[in-house]
Amino acid sequence: MNSDFTLAIHSLTYLALQPDRMSTSDAISESACVHPVRIRKVLSLLKKHGFIKSKEGSGGGFIFAVDLKEVNLWDIYLITSEGALQPKCPESNDKCVVGANMQNVLFTIFLGAEKHLGGYLKQYTIGDIVDHIKSDK
């Protein structure tokens, strides 16, 4: 899993907690303690998939575009990290029974792991993240 996944969740949660106003990428990057360019990359991806809207110019920024309970963590994983669990196998000796089969065997196992991860992540929405943050105050 890469950091874009956590930055996307951070960004969406930040926006969800400010539903009535636009938020800038600078404000979100300050909250996440990362460079604004990293946040803009993630925000661009989120906008492309319809999770957020943006407005340019004075008073512009980003705002949540869908219901918080409609966006589950698996949705975010799919656009930021899909395939991240796939093993990176070096070239193997295809004349060896292990070398010839290892990549396919591991791919099948990790594909199953990603499927289980998906089932788990689907249980949580951005609304749930917001609720956890509000209850921890």
N, C-alpha and C positions, 0 to 999 in steps of 0.2 A: 504494500500500500504506500502511496506517495503522499507528500505533504499537501498536494492540491486538494485531496479529499478533506483533510482537516481544515484547510483554509476556506474551502467552500462551505463547510458546516459553520465555521466561525462567522464568515461573511453573511450567510443567510440568517443566522441567529441574531447577529448584530442588527440587520435590517428588520427582522421580525420584532425586535424589541423597540423599534422606532417606526411604527406603522403609519404615522401621520405626517412624516417628513422625509425628504430626500436625505441620503447620507453620501458623503464623498468617499472616494477610494482612499484619500489621505486619512480620513477619520477611521476607516475600517483597518487600514494598514497599521495605524498607531495602536489600535486595540489588539491586533494580532502580533505586533512587534516584528513586522516584516516590511520589506521595501514596497512602496506603492505600486511599482511595476508588477511585482508578483501578484498582488491583489487584483490589479486591473486585468491580468491574464485570466485569473479565476472568474472574476466578474463577467468578463467577455463570454466565457464558456457558459456561465449560468444564464446570461441574457440570451445567448443563442438557443438554449434549450427551454426558454420561456419561464424560468423561475423568477426572474427579476425584470424590471423595466428601467430605462435610464432617460435622463433629460440632460441635454448639454446647456452650457452657458450659466449665467448668474442664477443662483438658486437651484442649480441642477444637481444631479447625483444619481443615486440608485435607490430603488424602492422594491419591496417584495411584490410580486405580481400574482401569486396564487394563494390559496388557503394553506395555512401552516400545516394543517393535518393531512394535506394531500401530498406533501413532499416527504418521502421516507428516505432513510439513509442509504438504502440500496440504489435509489434513483441517482443519488449524488455519487455513489461509488461507481456506477456504470459509466458516468460521463467523465470521471476523473481518474479512475484506477483500474478499469476492467482489464483483466489479464495480468494484473500485477503479481498474482500468486503463481503464475506459470513458472515452472523451473527453467533456469537458464542452463541448459546442458551444453558442454563443450562437444566438439566433434568427437565421435567415438568410432572405434574399430567395428565396422559393420560385418566383419568376418568372425567376430566374437559374439556368442549368444547374449552376453550381458550388454556389450556395446551396441549391438544391433537392436536391442529392445528397450534399453533404459529410458530413452526420451519418451517413447509412447506410453510406457508404464507410468512414469512420473507425471506426464501430462494428464493422464486419466485420473490419477489420484488427486492431483491439485485442482483439476476441473471439478471434481466432486467436493473438494474442500471449499472452493469458491461458491458452489451451489448451496452448501450448508451456510456459509457466511451470508449469502443473499437472503436465505430464509430468516436468519437472525436479524439482519439489518432492516428488513422490511417491517419489523415490529416497532421500529422507532421512527418518529417523524420530527421535523423541525419544531413542531408544536410541543412535542415531548421534551426536547432539549430546552426550549424556552421555559416550560413548566418546571423543569429541574433547576434551572438557574434562578427562577423567581422563588422557589421554595428554599433555596440555599442562602438567601439574603439574610 
